Amino acid sequence: MWVGLVVLCLSLPAGAQPASPAVVVNGRTPSLDPPPVFRAGVLLAPLEGLVEPYGASSRWDPLTRTAQVVGPRGTRLVFRAGDRVALVDGEPRVLPVAPELAGGKLLVPAEFLFRALGAWVKWEPTEGTLHVVSQVLRLVLDRAPGGLRLQVEATGPVEVRTAVLSQPDRLVVDLVNAASRIETREVSLGEFGVRRVRVAQFQVKPYVTRVVLDLDAPLDVEVVSGPPEVVLRLLPRAPSAAATGPPASPPAFSPPAASPDPAATSPDPQTVPPVSSPAPPAGPDVPRILGLSLERQVGRVRVVVQADRPLEFQVKELPDPDRLVLDIPGVFVPVKQELAVGGPVEVVRAAQFQTDPDVARVVVQWQARTRYEVQLEDGGSRLVVVVDELPAPPPRTGHVVAIDPGHGGKDPGAIGATGLVEKDVVLDIGLRLRDVLRGQGVRTVMTREADVFVDLADRVPIALRAGATVFVSVHANATTRGVIRGLETYYLKPNSVQLATWIQEELGRLGIPDRGIRTANFKVLRDSPIPAVLVEVGYLTNLEDEALLRTAAFRQRVAEAIARGVVRFIRHVPALQP
């Protein structure tokens, strides 16, 4: 573990500090007095006037020497002059340097501030400028009276510009001062007169996220509400283009979150997969789906669709995203259901696909396509999809995963509440992680395979000399507050955000508190030119976490979860040598 609270901010080397640094927030350069300054490589800027372009507010209390910031999504931060600990939604966070007073105004670490508010933050050393923009988290396309409703969920204000183009018909929605976090690539819809939706980071400086709807017929658009949740209404241009009845499959769009570096993102379209909306109520005699459940067995998972009478079904496989679809005619689904699975299956959904006639749809969305079998049980009232949990080897070649069990030898790391030693726990998990990855055809390298001391400065070089393209450091956490528990994944550089996101998503399915992904200036993350994360597998100072980490079964589950996240990453991201 890394002793103490972590620093959630990047520091700048002395040579990268310009004489007159600037901050640009959502395309605006706030007038700051006094001007921003560097302290120990960290950019401090006066809070007054700094956060308003991001849709936040601040309040300074000279009596207590504290400042409160409320972000556009309700995030609350508290800074105190001279105190290196800030509060983010009531949770303490160590600052890289303490806020200071200058001319009666409080100067705070600008990068920490905006990252805590959910912004995309990028330092441009050639300009001497810190760029801050909102992030687009999610798109939802849904049915609305007379047309469609497009909802854009962002972390802060975005400016909306629209254009309707012809030959071919397209609706273009540009979200200005927005960095895209939407990961999944384009998807074909064929509903509502929309053939497909594409999303991409169209440009940077100014940052523009572009949403393109390819249409069968022209649509008109109007902005209904503003940030941080933007809603647009899409209406048919002519009455003849309007739908005469309810659409067969009202799609909603909800992508997984990711944080690619917008400057490194190509303008290739990205979109999100369709999910059906709730259906109108059916009569009491209509056959119904009673429930959707999972049954885990050794080496496989069973997706069970329980009905109140025998079922018939049709199976098809669809791309973009890769998914297995089961259409069940003559059946009603009272409540849409969604289950996160993990492993080769990302999620399973059951919803009403259409009415008149009734068709229920069950979607098994793959993370890694594997063998499956569809069968009926209990006289046909249970539809079961049996999925092999051992996915095929990753399709991308060239990846080598470095596994770095923390501490070792003379460095024990954290000591648990009842004496469990961190160096032993993380070595065991690291070796299990190696075996799971090798079993899936992934090449690995260990920074240590026994209880030996490896200097912190040597860990990344060991990985790079072995040709590593991914670096995963395994640690266990500790704190003076024994009530804190859970799993978290740290990253530092933009090339590591997706890796951290997918690993933490898999860890979050283990059933103990999910503390999310975080940034920290750890040496192994700072030194690594390849995607690198540091995984904290629980708090040894918490009795519940320590008891779990004492068991081989839980350590195996942790190793398998990390492996699933790594495999997701190397399936989608090419291996790039540093």
Buried (B, 14 or more C-beta within 10 A) or exposed (E): BBEEBBBBBBBBEEEBBBEEBBBBBBBEEBEBEEBBBBBEBBBBBBBBBBBBBBBBEBEBEEEEBBBBBBBBBEBEBBBBBEBBEBBBEEEEBBBBBBBBBEEEBBBBBBBBBBBBBBBBBBBEEEEBBBBBBBBBBBBBBBBBEEBBBBBBBBBBBBBBEBEBEEEEBBBBBBBBBBBBBBBBBBBBBEBBBBBBBBBBBBBBBBBBBBBBBBBEEBBBBEBEEEBBBBBBBBBBBEEEBEBEEBBBBBBBBBBBBBBBBBBEBEEEBBBBBBBBBEBEEBEEEBBBBEEBBBEEEEEBBBBBBBBEEEBEBEEEEBEEBBBBBBBBBEBBBBEBBEEEBBBBBBBBBBBBBBBEEBBBBBBBBBBBBBEBEBEBEEEEBBBBBBBBBEBEEBEBEEBBBBBBBBBBEEEEBBBBBEEBBBBBBBBBBBBBBBEBBEEBEBBBBBBBBEBEEBEBEEBBEBBBEBBBBBBBBBBBBBBEEBEBBBBBBBBBBBBBBBBBBBBBBBBBBBEBBBBBBBBBBBBBBBBBEBBBBBBBBBBBBBBBBBBBBBEEEBBBBBBBBBBBBBBBBBBBBEBEEE
